[in-house]
Amino acid sequence: MDERDLPWLGVDVLADLLRRGETSSEEIVRACLARIDRLNPTLAAFITVDADGALRAARRADRDRASRRARGPLHGIPFAAKDALWAKGLPATNGSRLFADFVPSEDATVIARLRAAGAVLLGKLNMMELGFGPTLRPPFGTPRNPWNIERTPGGSSSGSASAVAAGLVPITLGGDTGGSIRLPAALCGVVGLKPTRGRVSRHGLMGICPELDCAGPLAASVTDVARALRVIAGHDRRDPGTSRSGVVDYVRTTARGLHGARLGVVTEFMESAVLDAEVRRLVTDAVATLAKAGARVSEVSVPLIAHAPTIYIGIAEPEAATLFRQRLITRAEDLDVLPRRRLFTASLLPASLVASARRLGERLRTEVDSALRDVDVLVGPTTPTEAPPLPVAARIGSANEAWIAAVAGRSLFTNPFNVTGHPAMSVPCGFTPQALPVGLQIVGRYNGEADVLRVGAAYQAATDWHRRHPRLE
């Protein structure tokens, strides 16, 4: 096998090659590092590449395998993490000059668990500044969409999606407060999962609102996301908000097929005035594919979901303004103009708004729970449009710039499920006439990741969108 093919292979194939001795972890890591070296100057997906550390870990993984001490299917598999997640000894910039000198002394729990499973950390990934909306002049380079480098990859986990889509690394970790995993996954044509609130530890995640923050995996296939989730999920004493409910074998659930599965198409999403007609068509086709594969489809209504972006702003943005208040006062000039505007504006919101937003958030959760009583999952678009153009200074303050902020930061269709805490995943479901990917969002009950993954895997079994690669060389 040509070494250049290795970064494109999923975990199942790579793990099988490793088991049979047809490749080594060091060979896989070197292939990924070579591809990063060629493409990262264009894509700016990575902020930090730890080549020496990755090669040491890969050699250790190979020695362990030779000694029959392999630790599972992720043993020797490379991964990378959003720069909002701590990795011991590596900078965790949070995409901002404010944290350019911060080097954590321990791993985030999700990184520690992947390393314990034998996975090899390649480095840290670029992101929108502080995870707080579009960034006009990112301090560590402008992340670009592999399908069209003049388009945004979405955010805030920009590099996490771009790196997978470009074949730089098989698995990445992102953070999601209002759509920051699912939104770039959709715009870059990969799979991204926001788990149930409390399903995955937030320890070592530099978020903006602990109530809504969540870490989760991105990959080309649902099965690979399931493998990563199986490792990172579970209670963590360092995060009191993590659930004590049991972690299931998520990979096994992906093989169950769709017989008997019940899907609810969210009317408010599909009838939204801001939903692009081509995105609507592709999502409608995806639902038809799921029905043909054995799912029972019905329409469901969640009336309050149309107001979720306002509820989200009322909860998340004052929290972010409080979290970064001192730095906003003393180092505002070190912040990009767009997150700076949002933080200053959020600092003016009255405290009474937060309490009202939380009450409405509970009502929204009740409505989503009610919609899920008669169906196993909800489905709809992940984003209202294809990837917008990269934000540029000439459009600051214009209607177009406001639209970019809505799509790339406060997504209309993703943040409802941060407010409610339900698990949600984006799966690629086609391409627009501009050859840009579109995502199908699948939402499950609390701790219902198994159903979400089951539906996503069945869809990928019936389609080949996830097997298509951007032409970068």
Secondary structure, DSSP 4 states (H G I P E B T S, - for coil): --GGGGGGS-HHHHHHHHHTTSS-HHHHHHHHHHHHHHHHHHH--EEEE-HHHHHHHHHHHHHHHHTT---STTTT-EEEEETTB--TTS---TTSGGGTT---SS--HHHHHHHHTT-EEEEEE--SGGG-S--SS-TT----BTTBTTB---SSSHHHHHHHHTTS-SEEEEE-SSSTTHHHHHHHT-EEEEPPTTTB--TTB--S-TTT--EEEEESSHHHHHHHHHHHBS-BTTBTTS--SPPP-HHHHTTS-STT-EEEEEHHHHT-TTS-HHHHHHHHHHHHHHHHTT-EEEEE--GGGGGHHHHHHHHHHHHHHHHTHHHHHHHGGGS-HHHHHHHHHHTTS-HHHHHHHHHHHHHHHHHHHHHTSS-SEEEEESSSSSPPBPP-GGGTTSHHHHHHHHHHTS-TTTTHHHHH---EEEEEEEE-TTS-EEEEEEEESTT-HHHHHHHHHHHHHH--GGG------
